[in-house]
Amino acid sequence: MRFLKNEKGLTLIEILVAITLLSIVLITFFTIFIQSAKFTHYNKEKLTAIDVGEKVVGDIRNLSSYKQLLQKGYRLENGVFYVNDTTYAEYKVKIEIKEIISSKLRRIKIDVTSIPQSNIADSFFTTEMYIKEEETT
């Protein structure tokens, strides 16, 4: 038998190899895009948690005493203040009044945690600040 010297077209094996290589390349790119989207979402949550924490710090700095937090709508549970759930619906904000640093300063720790959504890990932000202890007469 004689073989054809002028072959036109591709064999089945060549097509399968090309499809396999293309699939590997496409899967790699899709994985990168999916991870990038997850990372972007996580960073957005983290930055929003930081923004919420900074707003709470601003609220506290405008008070003359940390005890005025109750008048501002914060709730007190077991010695820890919490922001009402409707203020920042997607975040849990916890305010702990820590030890007295000096005769006039008190350390305050603020924790902001995002409520878990989908399969993205919840973001967490902590900051500390100092506030003047109210004068007792």
N, C-alpha and C positions, 0 to 999 in steps of 0.2 A: 504494500500500500504506500501510496505517496502522501506526504503531508503537504497541506496547503502552505505555501510560502507567504502569501499575502493575507494575513489574518486581520480582519477589521472587527472592532468592538472589544468588549471586555469579557473575561470569563467570569463564571459565578464566584470563584474563589477571590478574584481581584475585587469584585463588588463587595463581598462580605468583609474583606480586610479593610476596604475603604470605609464602609459603614461602621465597623468596629472602632477604627481610629477616630472617626468623626464623633462617635458616641462618647469616647473617653474624653476628648477635648471639650465637648459640650457639657458633660457632667461636671468636669472640673470648673468650668466657668459658672455654671448654675450654682454650684456649691459656694464659690466665692461670693456671688451676688446674694445668696441667702444669708451667709454669715455676715456680710456687710450690712444687710438690712436689719438683722438682729442687733448688731453692734450699734448701729445708728439709733435704733429704738431704745436700747439700754442707756446710751449717752443722753438722749432726750429726757428720759425718766430721771437720770441722775442730775442733770442740769436743772430740771424743774424742782426736784427735791431741794437742791441748793437754794434756788430762788425762794421757795416756801420758807426754808430756814432763815434766810436773810430778812424776809418780811416779818417773821415772828420776832427776830432780834430787834427790828425797827419798832415793832409794837411795844416790846418790853422797854426799850430805851426811852420811849415817850412817857413812861409811867414814873411816878415819884416813888413807888414801892411795888415790889413784886406781888404784894397782897391785893393790889388793884386788878390783878388778872381776873379775879372772880367777877368784878364789875364789867370787865370787857367781854364777858361771855365764855371765858375758859371754865372748865369744870375741874374740880379737885377730887381725886380718888387716891386714898392711901398716901397722902403727902405728895402726890405728883399731879401736876396740872396737865390737862389735855385740851387741845383745841377742839371745839365742837365739830362733829362729823360733817356738817353742812358747809363749813367755811372752806376747807380743802378736802373735797369729797374723796379724792383718790389717794390721800396721804393720811397717815397717822402721825400726829405731832405730839411729842411728849416733852414736858418741861420739868426738869428736876432742880429743886433748889438745894444746892450743896452747902458745904460748910462755910462758916464765916472766915474770910481770909484775914481781915484786920477788924478793927472796931467798927469800921463803916462800910466794908465791902463784903458782898456775898457772891459766891460763884454759882452760875446757872448753867446747866447743861441742857441742850436742846437736841433731841433726836427726831429726825424726819424719816419715816419709812413709807415707801409706796406700797399700796395694796397690790398683791400679786395679780397679774393679768396674763392670760395665755401661758406660754411656756417660757416667758422671759423672767429671769431672776429679778426679784424685787430689789430696788435700789435703796440704799441707806446713806444718810448723811448725818453727821454729828458736828455740832459746834458748841463752843463755850463762850460765855461772856461774864462780865462782872457788873453788878448793880449795887448802888448805894443802899445800905441797910437803913430803913426808916428810923428816924430819931424817936426815941421813947422819952416821954416827959413825966 
